[in-house]
Amino acid sequence: MEYVTYIVIGLILLFILQRVLPTKGVRHISTTDLKEELNNKNKQFVDVRTLGEFKGNHIKGFKNIPLHQLSKKAEKELSKEKEVIIICQSGMRSQKASKMLQKIGFTKVTNVKGGMSNWR
């Protein structure tokens, strides 16, 4: 019975680590680095927050595709040839979005660490 407890604890820790650790193959940048990238026309900028959050405050040049719509809209509205830079409020949804884009074949994906919470 003792072993079952350790196995359950181990599985819970593994689950948490998978959620928190950065995604392999995804570039991570700070909001300071993002300011240098914003004028690059060869990059696509996507905000995965809800429409209400986006309307409340967003960065000029970012396209709003809420996370729950990303898998449906990504292939129609984004180019796999160009790098996609993703932002959300804190960095958690954009990390999920990065994984989602990788699964559907996007190879140049960048996540903005800290999201809009760190944007000044």
MMTF fields as JSON, N, C-alpha, C and O atoms, coordinates in Angstrom:
{
  "mmtfVersion": "1.0.0",
  "mmtfProducer": "UNKNOWN",
  "numBonds": 479,
  "numAtoms": 480,
  "numGroups": 120,
  "numChains": 1,
  "numModels": 1,
  "chainsPerModel": [1],
  "groupsPerChain": [120],
  "chainIdList": ["A"],
  "bondAtomList": [4, 2, 8, 6, 12, 10, 16, 14, 20, 18, 24, 22, 28, 26, 32, 30, 36, 34, 40, 38, 44, 42, 48, 46, 52, 50, 56, 54, 60, 58, 64, 62, 68, 66, 72, 70, 76, 74, 80, 78, 84, 82, 88, 86, 92, 90, 96, 94, 100, 98, 104, 102, 108, 106, 112, 110, 116, 114, 120, 118, 124, 122, 128, 126, 132, 130, 136, 134, 140, 138, 144, 142, 148, 146, 152, 150, 156, 154, 160, 158, 164, 162, 168, 166, 172, 170, 176, 174, 180, 178, 184, 182, 188, 186, 192, 190, 196, 194, 200, 198, 204, 202, 208, 206, 212, 210, 216, 214, 220, 218, 224, 222, 228, 226, 232, 230, 236, 234, 240, 238, 244, 242, 248, 246, 252, 250, 256, 254, 260, 258, 264, 262, 268, 266, 272, 270, 276, 274, 280, 278, 284, 282, 288, 286, 292, 290, 296, 294, 300, 298, 304, 302, 308, 306, 312, 310, 316, 314, 320, 318, 324, 322, 328, 326, 332, 330, 336, 334, 340, 338, 344, 342, 348, 346, 352, 350, 356, 354, 360, 358, 364, 362, 368, 366, 372, 370, 376, 374, 380, 378, 384, 382, 388, 386, 392, 390, 396, 394, 400, 398, 404, 402, 408, 406, 412, 410, 416, 414, 420, 418, 424, 422, 428, 426, 432, 430, 436, 434, 440, 438, 444, 442, 448, 446, 452, 450, 456, 454, 460, 458, 464, 462, 468, 466, 472, 470, 476, 474],
  "bondOrderList": [1, 1, 1, 1, 1, 1, 1, 1, 1, 1, 1, 1, 1, 1, 1, 1, 1, 1, 1, 1, 1, 1, 1, 1, 1, 1, 1, 1, 1, 1, 1, 1, 1, 1, 1, 1, 1, 1, 1, 1, 1, 1, 1, 1, 1, 1, 1, 1, 1, 1, 1, 1, 1, 1, 1, 1, 1, 1, 1, 1, 1, 1, 1, 1, 1, 1, 1, 1, 1, 1, 1, 1, 1, 1, 1, 1, 1, 1, 1, 1, 1, 1, 1, 1, 1, 1, 1, 1, 1, 1, 1, 1, 1, 1, 1, 1, 1, 1, 1, 1, 1, 1, 1, 1, 1, 1, 1, 1, 1, 1, 1, 1, 1, 1, 1, 1, 1, 1, 1],
  "groupList": [{"groupName": "MET", "atomNameList": ["N", "CA", "C", "O"], "elementList": ["N", "C", "C", "O"], "formalChargeList": [0, 0, 0, 0], "bondAtomList": [1, 0, 2, 1, 3, 2], "bondOrderList": [1, 1, 2], "singleLetterCode": "M", "chemCompType": "L-PEPTIDE LINKING"}, {"groupName": "GLU", "atomNameList": ["N", "CA", "C", "O"], "elementList": ["N", "C", "C", "O"], "formalChargeList": [0, 0, 0, 0], "bondAtomList": [1, 0, 2, 1, 3, 2], "bondOrderList": [1, 1, 2], "singleLetterCode": "E", "chemCompType": "L-PEPTIDE LINKING"}, {"groupName": "TYR", "atomNameList": ["N", "CA", "C", "O"], "elementList": ["N", "C", "C", "O"], "formalChargeList": [0, 0, 0, 0], "bondAtomList": [1, 0, 2, 1, 3, 2], "bondOrderList": [1, 1, 2], "singleLetterCode": "Y", "chemCompType": "L-PEPTIDE LINKING"}, {"groupName": "VAL", "atomNameList": ["N", "CA", "C", "O"], "elementList": ["N", "C", "C", "O"], "formalChargeList": [0, 0, 0, 0], "bondAtomList": [1, 0, 2, 1, 3, 2], "bondOrderList": [1, 1, 2], "singleLetterCode": "V", "chemCompType": "L-PEPTIDE LINKING"}, {"groupName": "THR", "atomNameList": ["N", "CA", "C", "O"], "elementList": ["N", "C", "C", "O"], "formalChargeList": [0, 0, 0, 0], "bondAtomList": [1, 0, 2, 1, 3, 2], "bondOrderList": [1, 1, 2], "singleLetterCode": "T", "chemCompType": "L-PEPTIDE LINKING"}, {"groupName": "ILE", "atomNameList": ["N", "CA", "C", "O"], "elementList": ["N", "C", "C", "O"], "formalChargeList": [0, 0, 0, 0], "bondAtomList": [1, 0, 2, 1, 3, 2], "bondOrderList": [1, 1, 2], "singleLetterCode": "I", "chemCompType": "L-PEPTIDE LINKING"}, {"groupName": "GLY", "atomNameList": ["N", "CA", "C", "O"], "elementList": ["N", "C", "C", "O"], "formalChargeList": [0, 0, 0, 0], "bondAtomList": [1, 0, 2, 1, 3, 2], "bondOrderList": [1, 1, 2], "singleLetterCode": "G", "chemCompType": "PEPTIDE LINKING"}, {"groupName": "LEU", "atomNameList": ["N", "CA", "C", "O"], "elementList": ["N", "C", "C", "O"], "formalChargeList": [0, 0, 0, 0], "bondAtomList": [1, 0, 2, 1, 3, 2], "bondOrderList": [1, 1, 2], "singleLetterCode": "L", "chemCompType": "L-PEPTIDE LINKING"}, {"groupName": "PHE", "atomNameList": ["N", "CA", "C", "O"], "elementList": ["N", "C", "C", "O"], "formalChargeList": [0, 0, 0, 0], "bondAtomList": [1, 0, 2, 1, 3, 2], "bondOrderList": [1, 1, 2], "singleLetterCode": "F", "chemCompType": "L-PEPTIDE LINKING"}, {"groupName": "GLN", "atomNameList": ["N", "CA", "C", "O"], "elementList": ["N", "C", "C", "O"], "formalChargeList": [0, 0, 0, 0], "bondAtomList": [1, 0, 2, 1, 3, 2], "bondOrderList": [1, 1, 2], "singleLetterCode": "Q", "chemCompType": "L-PEPTIDE LINKING"}, {"groupName": "ARG", "atomNameList": ["N", "CA", "C", "O"], "elementList": ["N", "C", "C", "O"], "formalChargeList": [0, 0, 0, 0], "bondAtomList": [1, 0, 2, 1, 3, 2], "bondOrderList": [1, 1, 2], "singleLetterCode": "R", "chemCompType": "L-PEPTIDE LINKING"}, {"groupName": "PRO", "atomNameList": ["N", "CA", "C", "O"], "elementList": ["N", "C", "C", "O"], "formalChargeList": [0, 0, 0, 0], "bondAtomList": [1, 0, 2, 1, 3, 2], "bondOrderList": [1, 1, 2], "singleLetterCode": "P", "chemCompType": "L-PEPTIDE LINKING"}, {"groupName": "LYS", "atomNameList": ["N", "CA", "C", "O"], "elementList": ["N", "C", "C", "O"], "formalChargeList": [0, 0, 0, 0], "bondAtomList": [1, 0, 2, 1, 3, 2], "bondOrderList": [1, 1, 2], "singleLetterCode": "K", "chemCompType": "L-PEPTIDE LINKING"}, {"groupName": "HIS", "atomNameList": ["N", "CA", "C", "O"], "elementList": ["N", "C", "C", "O"], "formalChargeList": [0, 0, 0, 0], "bondAtomList": [1, 0, 2, 1, 3, 2], "bondOrderList": [1, 1, 2], "singleLetterCode": "H", "chemCompType": "L-PEPTIDE LINKING"}, {"groupName": "SER", "atomNameList": ["N", "CA", "C", "O"], "elementList": ["N", "C", "C", "O"], "formalChargeList": [0, 0, 0, 0], "bondAtomList": [1, 0, 2, 1, 3, 2], "bondOrderList": [1, 1, 2], "singleLetterCode": "S", "chemCompType": "L-PEPTIDE LINKING"}, {"groupName": "ASP", "atomNameList": ["N", "CA", "C", "O"], "elementList": ["N", "C", "C", "O"], "formalChargeList": [0, 0, 0, 0], "bondAtomList": [1, 0, 2, 1, 3, 2], "bondOrderList": [1, 1, 2], "singleLetterCode": "D", "chemCompType": "L-PEPTIDE LINKING"}, {"groupName": "ASN", "atomNameList": ["N", "CA", "C", "O"], "elementList": ["N", "C", "C", "O"], "formalChargeList": [0, 0, 0, 0], "bondAtomList": [1, 0, 2, 1, 3, 2], "bondOrderList": [1, 1, 2], "singleLetterCode": "N", "chemCompType": "L-PEPTIDE LINKING"}, {"groupName": "ALA", "atomNameList": ["N", "CA", "C", "O"], "elementList": ["N", "C", "C", "O"], "formalChargeList": [0, 0, 0, 0], "bondAtomList": [1, 0, 2, 1, 3, 2], "bondOrderList": [1, 1, 2], "singleLetterCode": "A", "chemCompType": "L-PEPTIDE LINKING"}, {"groupName": "CYS", "atomNameList": ["N", "CA", "C", "O"], "elementList": ["N", "C", "C", "O"], "formalChargeList": [0, 0, 0, 0], "bondAtomList": [1, 0, 2, 1, 3, 2], "bondOrderList": [1, 1, 2], "singleLetterCode": "C", "chemCompType": "L-PEPTIDE LINKING"}, {"groupName": "TRP", "atomNameList": ["N", "CA", "C", "O"], "elementList": ["N", "C", "C", "O"], "formalChargeList": [0, 0, 0, 0], "bondAtomList": [1, 0, 2, 1, 3, 2], "bondOrderList": [1, 1, 2], "singleLetterCode": "W", "chemCompType": "L-PEPTIDE LINKING"}],
  "groupTypeList": [0, 1, 2, 3, 4, 2, 5, 3, 5, 6, 7, 5, 7, 7, 8, 5, 7, 9, 10, 3, 7, 11, 4, 12, 6, 3, 10, 13, 5, 14, 4, 4, 15, 7, 12, 1, 1, 7, 16, 16, 12, 16, 12, 9, 8, 3, 15, 3, 10, 4, 7, 6, 1, 8, 12, 6, 16, 13, 5, 12, 6, 8, 12, 16, 5, 11, 7, 13, 9, 7, 14, 12, 12, 17, 1, 12, 1, 7, 14, 12, 1, 12, 1, 3, 5, 5, 5, 18, 9, 14, 6, 0, 10, 14, 9, 12, 17, 14, 12, 0, 7, 9, 12, 5, 6, 8, 4, 12, 3, 4, 16, 3, 12, 6, 6, 0, 14, 16, 19, 10],
  "groupIdList": [1, 2, 3, 4, 5, 6, 7, 8, 9, 10, 11, 12, 13, 14, 15, 16, 17, 18, 19, 20, 21, 22, 23, 24, 25, 26, 27, 28, 29, 30, 31, 32, 33, 34, 35, 36, 37, 38, 39, 40, 41, 42, 43, 44, 45, 46, 47, 48, 49, 50, 51, 52, 53, 54, 55, 56, 57, 58, 59, 60, 61, 62, 63, 64, 65, 66, 67, 68, 69, 70, 71, 72, 73, 74, 75, 76, 77, 78, 79, 80, 81, 82, 83, 84, 85, 86, 87, 88, 89, 90, 91, 92, 93, 94, 95, 96, 97, 98, 99, 100, 101, 102, 103, 104, 105, 106, 107, 108, 109, 110, 111, 112, 113, 114, 115, 116, 117, 118, 119, 120],
  "secStructList": [7, 2, 2, 2, 2, 2, 2, 2, 2, 2, 2, 2, 2, 2, 2, 2, 2, 2, 2, 2, 1, 7, 7, 6, 6, 7, 3, 3, 3, 7, 2, 2, 2, 2, 2, 2, 2, 6, 6, 7, 6, 6, 3, 3, 3, 3, 3, 7, 1, 7, 2, 2, 2, 2, 2, 2, 1, 7, 7, 6, 6, 7, 3, 3, 7, 7, 2, 2, 2, 2, 2, 2, 2, 2, 2, 2, 2, 1, 7, 6, 6, 1, 3, 3, 3, 3, 3, 7, 1, 1, 1, 2, 2, 2, 2, 2, 2, 2, 2, 2, 2, 2, 2, 6, 6, 7, 7, 7, 3, 3, 3, 3, 6, 6, 4, 4, 4, 4, 7, 7],
  "xCoordList": [0.822, 0.0, 0.863, 0.504, 2.001, 2.907, 3.423, 3.594, 3.667, 4.175, 3.169, 3.55, 1.919, 0.859, 0.885, 0.717, 1.093, 1.171, 2.329, 2.175, 3.488, 4.655, 4.426, 4.844, 3.783, 3.497, 2.549, 2.762, 1.518, 0.553, 1.246, 1.035, 2.066, 2.799, 3.724, 3.812, 4.412, 5.301, 4.553, 5.032, 3.392, 2.594, 2.097, 2.079, 1.704, 1.253, 2.405, 2.218, 3.585, 4.753, 5.11, 5.437, 5.051, 5.333, 4.343, 4.735, 3.079, 2.039, 2.313, 2.213, 2.658, 2.931, 4.16, 4.152, 5.211, 6.427, 6.17, 6.714, 5.349, 5.029, 4.309, 4.491, 3.513, 2.773, 3.67, 3.447, 4.685, 5.494, 6.761, 7.159, 7.393, 8.642, 8.427, 7.391, 9.402, 9.291, 9.189, 9.736, 8.492, 8.294, 9.565, 10.169, 9.969, 11.134, 10.875, 9.79, 11.876, 11.761, 11.05, 10.873, 10.645, 9.984, 10.959, 11.551, 11.11, 11.976, 11.185, 9.989, 11.848, 11.198, 11.897, 13.121, 11.103, 11.672, 10.968, 9.855, 11.628, 11.042, 10.254, 10.332, 9.506, 8.769, 9.739, 9.427, 10.898, 11.93, 12.417, 12.564, 12.669, 13.088, 11.985, 12.261, 10.739, 9.602, 9.595, 9.278, 9.936, 9.944, 10.86, 10.585, 11.949, 12.894, 12.358, 12.789, 11.434, 10.9, 9.68, 9.359, 9.007, 7.703, 7.688, 6.665, 8.774, 8.794, 9.18, 9.258, 9.418, 9.824, 8.609, 7.748, 8.543, 7.391, 7.38, 6.381, 8.492, 8.571, 8.072, 8.225, 7.481, 6.977, 5.492, 4.978, 4.811, 3.383, 3.211, 3.859, 2.344, 2.145, 0.721, -0.241, 0.595, -0.718, -0.925, -0.072, -2.075, -2.49, -3.585, -4.635, -3.356, -4.307, -5.269, -5.924, -5.355, -6.312, -7.717, -7.887, -8.708, -10.092, -10.266, -9.453, -11.326, -11.605, -11.766, -11.288, -12.429, -12.606, -11.282, -11.087, -10.368, -9.046, -8.287, -7.633, -8.387, -7.683, -8.194, -7.405, -9.51, -10.09, -9.693, -9.52, -9.549, -9.172, -7.776, -7.537, -6.85, -5.46, -4.732, -4.749, -4.102, -3.298, -2.148, -2.1, -1.241, -0.077, -0.399, -0.849, -0.165, -0.416, 0.379, 1.566, -0.283, 0.367, 0.036, 0.297, -0.535, -0.914, -2.317, -3.213, -2.492, -3.787, -4.385, -3.68, -5.658, -6.305, -6.905, -7.838, -6.353, -6.932, -6.983, -5.983, -8.153, -8.25, -7.793, -7.991, -7.184, -6.618, -7.608, -7.232, -8.859, -9.84, -10.194, -10.817, -9.813, -10.07, -8.813, -8.891, -7.671, -6.387, -6.236, -5.809, -6.574, -6.377, -7.224, -6.814, -8.387, -9.252, -8.783, -8.863, -8.298, -7.977, -6.523, -6.228, -5.622, -4.191, -3.799, -3.111, -4.223, -3.792, -4.399, -3.82, -5.553, -6.191, -5.611, -5.459, -5.29, -4.928, -3.441, -3.013, -2.648, -1.214, -0.405, -0.852, 0.781, 1.683, 2.691, 3.29, 2.87, 3.86, 5.28, 6.249, 5.398, 6.708, 7.315, 8.536, 6.464, 6.933, 6.898, 6.096, 7.783, 7.798, 6.518, 6.032, 5.982, 4.798, 5.221, 5.778, 4.957, 5.254, 3.926, 3.008, 3.838, 2.575, 2.657, 3.657, 1.577, 1.489, 0.111, -0.863, 0.045, -1.238, -1.121, -0.355, -1.846, -1.772, -0.548, 0.138, -0.271, 0.821, 1.894, 2.969, 1.624, 2.578, 2.128, 2.728, 1.093, 0.615, -0.165, 0.105, -1.112, -1.893, -1.018, -1.196, -0.068, 0.805, 1.716, 2.094, 2.068, 2.865, 2.026, 2.524, 0.761, -0.141, -0.304, -0.299, -0.449, -0.609, 0.632, 0.519, 1.804, 3.056, 3.062, 3.406, 2.677, 2.612, 1.598, 1.839, 0.467, -0.597, -0.123, -0.376, 0.557, 1.047, 2.102, 2.126, 2.969, 3.978, 3.313, 3.755, 2.263, 1.588, 0.969, 0.839, 0.585, -0.03, 0.967, 0.576, 2.262, 3.284, 3.999, 4.786, 3.76, 4.496, 5.855, 5.929, 6.922, 8.264, 8.96, 9.906, 8.509, 9.117, 8.119, 7.307, 8.194, 7.237, 8.006, 8.989, 7.535, 8.162, 7.106, 6.032, 7.417, 6.519, 7.076, 8.27, 6.195, 6.6, 6.404, 5.275, 7.519, 7.466, 6.833, 7.156, 5.941, 5.318, 4.144, 3.366, 4.017, 2.87, 2.615, 3.524, 1.343, 0.938, 1.168, 1.292, 1.225, 1.484, 2.855, 3.052, 3.796, 5.151, 5.344, 6.403, 4.355, 4.473, 4.338, 3.418, 5.246, 5.183, 5.38, 5.362],
  "yCoordList": [-1.196, 0.0, 1.256, 2.263, 1.195, 2.329, 2.713, 3.893, 1.698, 1.94, 2.691, 3.517, 2.415, 3.085, 4.587, 5.389, 4.963, 6.374, 7.056, 8.151, 6.4, 6.97, 7.083, 8.063, 6.112, 6.139, 7.292, 8.014, 7.466, 8.554, 9.911, 10.803, 10.066, 11.32, 11.583, 12.707, 10.534, 10.655, 11.086, 11.942, 10.504, 10.865, 12.306, 13.017, 12.721, 14.109, 15.076, 16.086, 14.782, 15.632, 15.675, 16.738, 14.548, 14.491, 15.356, 16.09, 15.267, 16.072, 17.561, 18.338, 17.955, 19.369, 19.85, 20.943, 19.038, 19.412, 19.591, 20.507, 18.728, 18.852, 20.166, 20.747, 20.626, 21.887, 23.105, 24.122, 23.015, 24.167, 24.305, 25.421, 23.192, 23.25, 23.771, 23.502, 24.519, 25.039, 23.913, 22.826, 24.192, 23.224, 23.112, 24.124, 21.884, 21.66, 22.223, 22.053, 22.895, 23.411, 24.751, 25.284, 25.295, 26.599, 27.613, 27.395, 28.716, 29.794, 30.608, 30.838, 31.038, 31.835, 33.187, 33.259, 34.26, 35.605, 36.408, 36.081, 37.446, 38.351, 39.433, 39.548, 40.212, 41.315, 42.383, 43.098, 42.492, 43.427, 42.981, 43.804, 41.68, 41.133, 41.329, 41.587, 41.204, 41.355, 42.733, 42.858, 43.759, 45.13, 45.243, 46.017, 44.476, 44.493, 43.72, 43.959, 42.804, 41.942, 42.551, 42.163, 43.494, 43.971, 44.55, 44.466, 45.119, 45.73, 44.753, 45.14, 43.51, 42.508, 41.996, 41.322, 42.314, 41.934, 40.45, 39.941, 39.744, 38.316, 37.45, 36.229, 38.082, 37.342, 37.607, 38.659, 36.623, 36.736, 36.853, 36.137, 37.75, 38.005, 37.631, 38.161, 36.699, 36.179, 36.328, 35.943, 36.894, 37.035, 35.994, 36.057, 35.041, 33.94, 34.173, 33.237, 35.409, 35.722, 35.817, 35.79, 35.928, 36.064, 37.412, 38.32, 37.527, 38.776, 39.934, 41.037, 39.697, 40.734, 41.228, 42.431, 40.295, 40.673, 41.469, 42.467, 41.007, 41.655, 43.081, 44.007, 43.25, 44.59, 45.527, 46.727, 44.984, 45.787, 46.371, 47.498, 45.609, 46.044, 45.056, 43.851, 45.56, 44.693, 45.467, 46.696, 44.732, 45.323, 45.459, 44.508, 46.652, 46.905, 45.912, 45.685, 45.338, 44.372, 42.924, 42.027, 42.691, 41.335, 41.017, 41.858, 39.813, 39.306, 38.49, 37.701, 38.666, 37.922, 36.624, 36.638, 35.502, 34.18, 33.495, 32.939, 33.538, 32.923, 31.463, 30.742, 31.046, 29.701, 28.617, 27.676, 28.731, 27.685, 27.623, 26.656, 28.628, 28.632, 28.39, 28.234, 28.358, 28.313, 27.106, 27.254, 25.924, 24.723, 24.77, 24.237, 25.393, 25.499, 26.587, 26.415, 27.695, 28.863, 28.951, 29.627, 28.285, 28.459, 28.175, 28.983, 27.049, 26.687, 27.599, 27.767, 28.185, 29.094, 30.502, 31.171, 30.95, 32.352, 32.614, 33.768, 31.558, 31.72, 30.928, 29.901, 31.423, 30.739, 29.9, 30.372, 28.663, 27.794, 28.195, 27.754, 29.032, 29.468, 30.561, 30.694, 31.336, 32.449, 32.085, 31.258, 32.721, 32.513, 33.086, 34.137, 32.377, 32.821, 33.183, 32.35, 34.418, 34.86, 34.954, 35.65, 34.239, 34.099, 34.766, 34.65, 35.471, 36.099, 35.834, 35.626, 35.844, 35.763, 36.695, 37.657, 36.447, 37.342, 37.063, 37.992, 35.769, 35.44, 34.533, 34.396, 33.918, 32.999, 31.554, 30.723, 31.234, 29.845, 29.441, 28.391, 30.256, 29.918, 29.954, 29.143, 30.894, 30.953, 29.728, 29.286, 29.183, 27.946, 26.79, 25.98, 26.716, 25.691, 25.882, 24.917, 27.137, 27.447, 27.026, 26.538, 27.214, 26.807, 25.311, 24.872, 24.527, 23.073, 22.698, 21.816, 23.379, 23.105, 23.378, 22.574, 24.495, 24.838, 23.841, 23.463, 23.417, 22.417, 21.124, 20.518, 20.702, 19.455, 19.498, 18.464, 20.692, 20.775, 21.214, 21.543, 21.214, 21.39, 22.722, 22.932, 23.625, 24.887, 24.623, 24.026, 25.064, 24.759, 25.969, 25.812, 27.167, 28.399, 29.055, 29.885, 28.672, 29.153, 29.805, 29.258, 30.981, 31.715, 32.094, 32.583, 31.865, 32.19, 33.4, 33.465, 34.362, 35.531, 35.227, 35.089, 35.124, 34.791, 35.937, 37.106, 35.587, 36.593, 37.321, 37.973, 37.208, 37.769, 39.245, 40.017, 39.617, 41.015, 41.541, 42.749, 40.65, 41.077, 41.746, 42.605, 41.354, 41.933, 43.039, 43.666, 43.29, 44.298, 45.696, 45.963, 46.576, 47.972, 48.894, 50.113],
  "zCoordList": [0.0, 0.0, 0.0, -0.611, 0.685, 0.745, -0.642, -0.949, -1.474, -2.817, -3.674, -4.503, -3.483, -4.242, -3.967, -4.885, -2.724, -2.346, -3.072, -3.613, -3.08, -3.76, -5.267, -5.884, -5.847, -7.28, -7.603, -8.577, -6.803, -7.018, -6.879, -7.701, -5.851, -5.657, -6.847, -7.34, -7.3, -8.457, -9.713, -10.457, -9.951, -11.123, -11.046, -12.05, -9.88, -9.691, -9.958, -10.637, -9.436, -9.679, -11.166, -11.693, -11.829, -13.264, -14.046, -14.953, -13.697, -14.341, -14.16, -15.11, -12.937, -12.647, -13.419, -13.984, -13.442, -14.174, -15.667, -16.284, -16.247, -17.672, -17.965, -19.035, -17.042, -17.211, -17.064, -17.722, -16.205, -15.852, -16.697, -17.031, -17.045, -17.798, -19.213, -19.822, -19.745, -21.102, -22.137, -21.949, -23.21, -24.278, -25.121, -25.475, -25.44, -26.289, -27.678, -28.233, -28.235, -29.59, -29.686, -30.781, -28.553, -28.545, -27.962, -26.905, -28.668, -28.182, -27.161, -27.337, -26.107, -25.066, -24.988, -24.881, -25.044, -24.974, -23.884, -23.472, -23.434, -22.438, -23.174, -24.397, -22.425, -23.05, -23.559, -24.512, -22.938, -23.419, -24.795, -25.699, -24.955, -26.25, -27.291, -28.462, -26.85, -27.761, -28.405, -29.588, -27.655, -28.195, -29.405, -30.323, -29.413, -30.531, -31.732, -32.86, -31.508, -32.566, -33.276, -34.399, -32.626, -33.096, -34.517, -35.196, -34.969, -36.304, -37.407, -38.573, -37.062, -38.041, -38.809, -38.243, -40.077, -40.923, -41.271, -41.779, -40.999, -41.301, -40.148, -40.169, -39.155, -38.001, -37.827, -38.21, -37.236, -36.96, -35.456, -34.693, -35.035, -33.611, -33.238, -33.796, -32.275, -31.893, -30.391, -29.591, -30.023, -28.63, -28.401, -29.041, -27.501, -27.306, -26.133, -25.674, -25.652, -24.593, -25.187, -26.406, -24.328, -24.795, -25.489, -25.318, -26.264, -26.963, -25.979, -26.244, -24.852, -23.844, -23.273, -23.097, -22.984, -22.48, -23.537, -23.234, -24.781, -25.885, -26.092, -26.279, -26.057, -26.231, -25.097, -25.311, -23.9, -22.744, -22.853, -22.419, -23.431, -23.563, -24.467, -24.218, -25.501, -26.356, -26.988, -26.937, -27.574, -28.224, -29.709, -30.348, -30.247, -31.659, -32.512, -32.278, -33.485, -34.374, -34.041, -34.843, -32.864, -32.476, -32.973, -32.919, -33.451, -33.906, -32.767, -32.137, -32.5, -31.422, -31.955, -32.758, -31.494, -31.742, -30.372, -29.916, -29.716, -28.384, -28.392, -29.37, -27.294, -27.187, -27.598, -28.298, -27.177, -27.484, -28.972, -29.41, -29.752, -31.191, -32.021, -33.24, -31.372, -32.071, -32.985, -34.13, -32.507, -33.335, -34.608, -35.639, -34.55, -35.732, -36.696, -37.912, -36.163, -36.988, -37.447, -38.433, -36.752, -37.005, -38.452, -39.075, -38.984, -40.336, -41.4, -42.473, -41.115, -42.07, -41.991, -43.013, -40.784, -40.58, -40.367, -40.364, -40.188, -39.946, -40.966, -41.475, -41.251, -42.177, -41.396, -40.43, -41.823, -41.184, -41.577, -40.959, -42.607, -43.086, -42.206, -42.13, -41.544, -40.724, -39.243, -38.808, -38.48, -37.031, -36.423, -36.841, -35.431, -34.709, -33.284, -32.568, -32.879, -31.524, -30.787, -31.219, -29.66, -28.943, -27.574, -26.865, -27.219, -25.903, -25.306, -26.03, -23.981, -23.262, -22.065, -22.119, -21.001, -19.842, -18.975, -18.548, -18.711, -17.788, -18.375, -17.792, -19.504, -20.115, -20.11, -20.792, -19.364, -19.278, -20.54, -21.123, -20.955, -22.158, -23.399, -24.308, -23.446, -24.621, -24.674, -25.759, -23.526, -23.507, -24.061, -24.842, -23.659, -24.21, -25.71, -26.474, -26.123, -27.543, -28.331, -29.456, -27.747, -28.408, -28.681, -29.778, -27.669, -27.841, -28.912, -29.736, -28.886, -29.84, -31.273, -32.17, -31.489, -32.822, -33.293, -34.465, -32.382, -32.748, -33.213, -34.189, -32.528, -32.877, -34.267, -34.921, -34.724, -36.053, -37.134, -38.254, -36.781, -37.799, -37.876, -38.799, -36.95, -36.932, -36.287, -35.213, -36.937, -36.441, -35.832, -35.06, -36.166, -35.636, -34.688, -35.097, -33.422, -32.425, -31.269, -30.769, -30.863, -29.762, -28.739, -29.091, -27.476, -26.365, -25.621, -25.33, -25.315, -24.536, -23.054, -22.583, -22.325, -20.886, -20.103, -20.315, -19.21, -18.359, -18.987, -18.292, -20.303, -21.014, -20.78, -20.474, -20.933, -20.805, -19.391, -19.19, -18.423, -17.044, -16.919, -16.059, -17.77, -17.747, -18.776, -18.808, -19.608, -20.667, -20.076, -19.304, -20.436, -19.984, -21.135, -20.96]
}
